[in-house]
Amino acid sequence: MYSDLLKRICNEGRIPENISGSLLKKIQCREHEAVPFEIFRYSMLTCFIFLEYLSKSSSLFETLSDSKKADKRLCEIVLETLEDALQASNLSIPASYLEAGSKLGPDRLALEMNKLLINHKPASFMQKGEFLQKAAALFIEKVKSIS
């Protein structure tokens, strides 16, 4: 029932199975195990935060793109900034979330993107699905496995 609830949250959040599967492997218990409240809470919060994170990542991609694809180098810069923000966050140090948020601020992203856009013409493109997979992998890497 616990695993079904996690899958349902991901399905209703319209997370593709190839993305949600990696997260669920880290936060699911075995079917025969009792689930302590702390693990249940951690897993549910992780799923909902993941949904919000993917929603924000999708919005970022929409900002970068003119259709269903965006300049690959620009996407890579945004993914690097996301990675920096995720690495800056630490559960035991609440102030680290302020630092992480500042790394994702419009001024920081604009500065990074401005560096690229000066005399740059897109040579290759990234599809939205690829961008979201890479963004999801950055988040999932940070999730602690419960098994």
C-alpha positions in Angstrom: 0.0 0.0 0.0 2.9 2.4 0.9 4.6 1.7 -2.5 1.3 2.1 -4.3 0.7 5.5 -2.7 4.2 6.7 -3.7 3.6 5.6 -7.3 0.2 7.2 -7.3 1.6 10.5 -6.2 4.2 10.4 -9.0 1.6 9.3 -11.6 -0.9 12.0 -10.6 2.0 14.5 -10.8 2.5 13.3 -14.4 6.1 12.3 -13.8 7.2 9.9 -16.5 8.0 6.4 -15.2 11.5 6.5 -16.5 12.1 9.5 -14.2 10.0 8.5 -11.1 11.4 4.9 -11.1 14.8 6.1 -10.0 13.3 8.1 -7.1 11.0 5.3 -6.1 13.9 2.8 -5.9 15.5 5.1 -3.3 12.5 5.7 -1.1 10.4 2.5 -1.3 10.5 -0.2 1.3 10.1 -3.9 0.6 6.4 -4.9 0.4 6.7 -7.1 3.5 8.3 -4.4 5.7 6.4 -2.3 8.2 6.9 1.4 7.4 7.9 3.6 10.4 6.3 7.0 10.5 9.6 8.8 10.0 10.3 6.9 6.7 6.7 7.4 5.6 6.9 11.1 6.2 10.3 11.4 4.6 9.2 9.6 1.5 5.9 11.5 1.1 7.7 14.9 1.5 10.4 13.8 -0.9 7.8 12.9 -3.6 5.9 16.2 -3.2 9.1 18.2 -3.2 10.2 16.3 -6.3 7.0 17.2 -8.0 7.5 20.9 -7.2 11.2 20.7 -8.3 10.2 19.2 -11.7 7.5 21.8 -12.1 10.1 24.5 -11.6 12.5 22.8 -13.9 9.9 22.6 -16.5 9.2 26.3 -16.2 12.9 27.0 -16.5 13.0 25.0 -19.7 10.0 26.9 -21.1 11.8 30.1 -20.4 14.8 28.9 -22.4 13.0 27.5 -25.3 11.1 28.8 -28.3 9.2 25.5 -28.8 10.0 22.0 -27.6 13.8 22.5 -27.8 16.3 24.9 -26.4 19.9 25.7 -27.0 21.9 22.8 -25.5 24.7 25.0 -24.0 22.1 27.3 -22.4 20.4 24.2 -20.9 23.7 22.9 -19.6 24.4 26.2 -17.9 21.0 26.2 -16.2 21.6 22.5 -15.1 25.0 23.4 -13.7 23.3 26.2 -11.7 20.7 23.8 -10.4 23.4 21.4 -9.4 25.3 24.2 -7.5 22.1 25.1 -5.7 21.4 21.5 -4.8 24.9 21.0 -3.5 24.7 24.1 -1.4 21.6 22.8 0.5 22.1 20.9 3.7 19.3 19.7 5.9 21.4 20.3 9.1 22.2 23.9 8.2 19.0 25.9 7.5 20.9 28.9 6.3 22.2 26.8 3.4 18.8 27.0 1.8 19.2 30.8 1.5 22.5 30.2 -0.3 20.9 27.7 -2.6 18.0 30.0 -3.3 20.4 32.9 -4.1 22.1 30.6 -6.7 18.8 30.2 -8.5 17.9 33.9 -8.4 17.1 35.7 -11.6 20.2 37.8 -11.3 22.5 34.8 -11.0 20.9 33.0 -13.9 20.9 36.1 -16.1 24.6 36.6 -15.4 25.4 33.1 -16.4 23.2 33.2 -19.5 24.5 36.5 -20.5 28.1 35.2 -20.6 26.9 32.5 -23.1 24.7 34.7 -25.3 27.4 37.2 -26.2 28.5 36.1 -29.8 26.9 32.7 -29.5 24.7 31.0 -32.0 22.9 27.7 -31.1 24.8 24.8 -32.6 22.8 22.0 -31.0 19.6 21.7 -29.1 18.1 19.8 -26.1 14.6 18.4 -25.9 12.5 19.1 -22.9 12.4 15.4 -21.9 16.2 15.3 -21.8 16.4 18.5 -19.8 13.9 17.1 -17.2 15.7 13.8 -17.0 19.0 15.5 -16.3 17.4 17.9 -13.7 15.6 15.0 -12.0 18.9 13.0 -11.8 20.5 16.0 -10.0 17.7 15.9 -7.4 17.6 12.1 -7.0 21.3 12.0 -6.4 20.7 14.1 -3.3 17.9 11.9 -2.0 19.0 9.5 0.8 18.2 5.9 0.2 16.0 4.3 2.9 16.9 0.7 2.3 
